[in-house]
Amino acid sequence: DDEEVRADVIMLFNYSPPTGEINILSISRDTRIRLRGKIEKINALMGIGGEELVVKGIEQITGLPVRYYITLNFKGFREIIDALGGVEVYVPMDMHYNDPVQNLNINLKKGRQLLDGEKAEQYVRFRKGNKPGEGYIDGDIGRNRAQQQLVRELIEQKIKLRYLSKAQEIFSIMKKYMKSNIKAADVAYYLTDLHKIDYNKIRAFTTPGDSKQINGIWYYICNLNELRSTMDEHFFK
């Protein structure tokens, strides 16, 4: 988020280089989790123990080992989208929201359109409007699906030869705004198979569960049995 003490968007990417298949799991940022004997929301783990603690939380609920992490702040996100010439996305509804406390102003019209970095940020952050009844019926899950759709569109539109010339510019942006444990050798290994990625081979999932208020705090209670079944059926080990 803007304060960089909580994870605003959490996604797990599961990639099979030989086949070009990608699984994406969106993890609700309000997911209730117990780590080190304390109950927390999973997005708060960033401020408590950094990326490594978020990884532990994700591994705990999914049962999958997480080898790599990437943390990108919103300024870096905006600059990368702009460097790629924007991304074309279908906006499913008029999106209007104003929150002076977060310095967040969202104003998008319904329809397929080219979003620059600023508008792409508005799209991925929108959940509800200022008026009752505005926004996604399923709240954060609806926002997660929108975020997944933007990622799918980026992959479909931008992983093409003509965008390789942007690689150095994007790398420079990421060095300024990103934290990661991915090494140059890892990047080189995966780049060789990027041409195999097919939009139709991208599967997106959200953590199953429901929102619940506990001791005055709203949490997302993940159905771990259902989630583990999804992991076993679809995700590469």
N, C-alpha and C positions, 0 to 999 in steps of 0.2 A: 504494500500500500504506500501512500505518499510519505508516511512517517518511516517506512522501511523497518517496522518492528513486527508486522504481521504479514503472512502470505495472503495476498488478495485472490490469486488464482493458483490452484494446485492441480497439476496434470501429471499423470504417469504415462510415459510412452514406452511401448513394448514393440521392438522392431526386429524383424527377421531379414537380415541382409540377403540371404540366398534367394528368397522369394519376393522381396520387396513389400511384404505385408507389414502393416502397422496397426497396433491396437492402442487406443487412447482411453484412459480411465480418468474422468473428472472426479475429484474428491471434494466434497462440500467443505468449505472452509470452516463451517461451524461443527464439523464432526467431533463428537465427544470421544475422548480417548484417555486412557489411564497410562501414564508413563512415570517411572520413578516414584510410584506410590501416590501420585497426584492426578486429579481430574483436570483436564484442560481441553480447550478447543484446539484442533490440530493446527489452525492458522497461527495460534499464539506461540507455537513451539519455535518459530523463527526467532522471536525476540528472547526466548529463554535459552536456547542452545544452538541457534544457527541452523544451517542447512543439514548438518549431520543429525540433529535431533528430529527434524522434519522427516528425513529419510527413515530413521528408526520407527517413527509413527506410521509411515506408509508401509514399511515392511511388516509391521505388527498386524495391521488390518488386512493386508492383501496376501501375506504369506509368500511374497515374491522378494528375492534379493534385488536391491536397487544399486547398480554399479556407479551410475553417474548422476550428477545433479547440475542444473543450470538455474541461476537466479538472475532475473532481468527486471530492472525497475521500469516504471512507465515511461520515463524520458527516453531510455534506450529503445523500448518498444515502439514509441512514436517515430523515432529517427530511422529505425530499420524499415518500418512500413513506408516511410517517405522515400528512403533510398531505393526501394523496390518499385517505386512509382505507384504506390497505393495497392489496395486489394478490393476486388469487386465482390460484394456480398449482398444477399437479399435481406433487407431489414423487414422483419415480419409485422411490425406495427409502428405507428408514430411513437417516438421515444422522447419524452420530455421530463426532465428532472433537474431540480436546482437545490444544491446544498452548500451554502456559503461556508459552513464549518469545514467541509472537506475540500472546498474550492472546486467543487464538481458541478459542471453545467453541461447537461446533455440535451441536444436538440437535433433529432434525426427524423426524417420523413420515411414513411413506409415505402418499400419498393427496392428493386435491385439497383445498386449504385456503386460508384467507385469511392471508397473511403480513403482519405489520407490518414496520416498517423494520428492526428488529433481526433478525427471522427471514429477511427477504428478503436481508440481507447474508450470513447463514449459508448460504442457498441458493445464492447466486452464487459463494461462496468454496469450497464443498465440492468436493473432488476425490477424496479417499480417506479411509478410516477409520484408526483406530490399529491395527487388526488386519489381517493379510495377507488379501487377497481382498475387502476392503470397499471400495466406491467404484465409480467408472466403469471399465469394462473398458478403454476407450480413453483413460483418464487425462484430460489437459488438454483434448482434443478433446470429450470428454463434458461436461466443465464448460462449455466454450464453447457447446455446444448448449443447455445449461440456461440460460445467461445470455441467449442469443438468445430462448429461449422466454419468459423473464420480460419482455424488452423487447416482444415481440409481444403478450403479455397486457396490458401497460401501455397500449400503443397501442389495443388493442381495447376495453379497459374504461374508459380515462380520457380519451381524446380525444372528449369529448362536451360538449354545451352546459352541462350542470349543473356541470361542473368548471371552467368559465371563471371562476367566482367565486373560485377558489383561485389564479388566476394571479398576483395581487399577492403572496400569501403565499409561493408557490413562487419568485417572482422575488427576494424578500427573502432566502430561504434560499440561493439560488444566488449572490447577490452576496457572501454571507459565505464560501461554501465552494467557489466555482467560479472558474476562470480561463478566459477565452475571448477570441478576436479577433472574435467576432460583434458587429456593431453593431446599434443599435436599428432602423435602417432595414431591415437584413437580416431581422430578426425580423418586422417588420411585413409585409414582402413575402411571406414564406413562410406567415404566419398566415392569409392570405386563402384559401389553398388546402388548409388542414388538413382541411376537411370532406370532401375527395375521397379521403382515405386510407382504404383498405379492407384489413381484416385479410388477406383472400385475395390481396392484391397485394403482400404482404411476402414476399420471398424471402431465405433465410438460407444463408450459405456459410461454410465454414471453410477455412483455408489448407491445401492438400494437401501431404503430406510425411510424414516419419517422424522419430522421436527417434533420436539417435545420440550416443554418447559419444566426444568428441575431446579428447585430452590430459587425461583425467580429469574433463572437464566435460560434462554432458549438454546438448545443444542440440536444437532442433527444426529439421530441415533442410527448408526449403520447396522443393517442386517448382515452380520458377519457370515452366517451360513450361506446365504444367497450370494454374497460377494465371492466367497471362496469357490462356490460352484462355478461362477462366471470365470474366475481365474483358471480353474482346472479345465474348463471346456474350451476357452478361446485363447488364453494367453500362452506365449512361448516361455518355456522354462530356461 
